[in-house]
Amino acid sequence: MSVEVTRLPSGLVVVTDAMPHLETASLGVWIGSGSRDERSDEHGISHLLEHMAFKGTTRRTARQIAEEIEAVGGDLNAATSVETTAYYARVLRAHVPLALDVLSDILADPSFDPDELRREQNVIVQEIGAAEDTPDDLIWDKLQETAFPGQPIGRSILGTPVTVRSFDRTRLATYLARNYRAPDMVVVAAGAVDHDAVAAEVERRFASFTGSAAPVPEPARFVGGSRIETRELEQVHIALAMQGLPQRDPNLFSLQVFTSVLGGGMSSRLFQEVREERGLCYAIYAFHSPYSDTGTFGLYAGTDAADVAELMQVVVSEINAAAESINAVEVARAKAQMKTGLLMALESSGARAEQLARQLLYWSRPIPLDELVEKIEAVTVESTRAAGRALIARGRPAVAALGPGTGLERAVTIADSLARQAA
């Protein structure tokens, strides 16, 4: 296997996957800290910190950070999620040391210039406004808040205009020092890379990241319930969530197969029944997002206000039916899709780097492809049905609905029937 791992004395992990046929490399720093690690007065600070990392260090201005990478034809970006924050670059083979230098600089020595901070706070407030104007994005924030009320994991990643504008350079530095710790960080490089050279560069450039692991966030509590917001939109956006499984649960792959059969593609039960047979919507799909200690099974549809109750009735019926009648052909198709997805990730250095980072953060080791395929192959018709039944039995779902009309309450009541039927 081409994957190599070095654990530095600080606790920071360096992992590479050499892909000799490539001339470029994807590399980045993944931190096991995201929006759920924020305290009650820090809503949105992890995302703001991600933005501010690119706004200057004591060695480089914001413009110099962008120009140095782009001068060699590379690109630089970042992303904040519920449990992780990632800073990554893609460059030619010869420029891997430069990319590591820039990445270490923006994380170890950000200046948090007050003028840059004010400008970036305004940018994020505009981003929040854009999300408010995008109902098929906004619905997920409403759903997450309903599923996990009063918890960091249930809050939007962006924060609010008030909270974002409240942060100063001291608050940012404090959050960074508390959560960006070597034992919770992984540096990953995939593509045209040499492991020993990358590990040596990382050990030298990331020496300032020391200390023990960051505090563990509060355990997640899936509550469920409903949230309805009436808006003058062209259609209703409705999303449903049920308590899923964490990353390391032994039944995770069975639930992933159940989710795929139910709403994972054009051949899925929901797509075929709701869109193809009944014409009730343009978009409908299901997914499962595992976290460290919980998971979220999610389902989304956009439809006409007059059709939302019928659509939800079909959804509930299909979820219940799938838990009892999923067959071998459907399971085989879903397993084939999952295996193909894994193999496709091996063809992209960026996807491979992200895959390895996730494995190191959640499993503390790279998971060989053969092991993943074995777990997928172990899924059976009965284990898939059992995963569906367990999903339904976990309690009341969370439902969020956004749009016009008077049928939203009826749709939510129908969704709630999942819990009553399970009881």
C-alpha positions, 0 to 999 in steps of 0.5 A: 500500500502506498500510504505512509504514516508518521506520528511526530513527538508532538502528537501531530500525524503526517500521512501521505499517499504517493500517486506516481502517475500524477504531477500535482499534489493535494495537501492540507491540514485537517483539524478535529475541531468545528462548529460543535466545539464552540462555546455558547458565546462563540457561535460562528467563531470557527468559521470566522477563524477559517476566513481570517487565516488567509487575511495575513500573518507577520510574514505575509499580507493577505494579498501575498498569501494568494499571490504566492500560491497562484504565482506557481499555478496552485490554489488554496482554500479551506472549509469549516464543518460541524466537527472539522476545519480543513485548510488545503492546497493543490500545487505542482510536485516542485511546490509542495514545500511552498504550500506547506510553508504557507499552510503552516504560516497562516495557522501558526502565525495569523496576524488577525489585523483589526481592519482585515477582521472588520472587513471579513466580518462584513463578508460573512454577514453577507454570506449569512444573508445569502444563505437566508435567501437560499431556501434549499440551503437554509432548510438544513440549518433549520433542520439541524436546530430542530434535531439538536436544539440548544446544542452547539451541534445544532447551531448553524456553522456561519453564526449570526450577524450579532455573534460574528461581529462580536469577536475580536482578535483576542477571542480568535487567538484564544479559540485557536490556542484551545482547539488547534492542538497537534494531537487533533491535527492531521497533515495529509498529502496525496499525489506527487509527494515523497513521504519522508520529505513531507514529514520533515517539512511538517516537523520543522514548520509545525513545531509550534503546535504542541500541548494536549488534545483539545477539550471534548465537545458536549455529547450530542442529544437528538431531540426531534420535533418540528419547525415551520416557517411560512414564506412567499416562495415558489415551492415548499422545501421540506426536510426530515431527520432521524437519529443515525449512527456515529462513525465507528458504529458496526452497523454504519455500513448497513445503514448507509446501504439502507439510505442509498436504497431509499433515496441515494440516486435515480434508481432509489425507491423515493426517486422512482415513486415520488418523482417518476411515478407521481411527479410530485417533485423535481428533487428528492434524496436521502443521505446519512451523515455520521459524526463522532458520537451520533449521526443524522439520517436526512431527507429533502424534497422540494415540491408545490405547496398543494402536494406537500402532504401527499409527498410526505405520506409517500415518504413515510410509507416508503421508509416503513416499506423499505425497512421490511421489504428491501431486496437482494437486487437493491442491496447489491446495487447500493453496495456496487455504488458504494464500492465504486465511490471508494475507487473513484476517490482513489483517482483524485488526489484531493478526494484521497487526501480528504478520505485519509484525513477523515480516517485518521481523525475518526479511526486514528489509522488509514483504513485499507481499501480491502477492509472497507470493501469487506465491510461493504460486502458483509452487508446483507438484506437482513442487516439492511432491513434491521438498520432501517427498523432501528432507525425508525425506532429511535424516536421522533424525527425532526422536520423542518418546512419552509414555504407557502401554503397551509399544508405544512402542518399536515405534512409535519403531522404525517412525518411525526407518524413515523415515531407513532408507528414505531411505538 
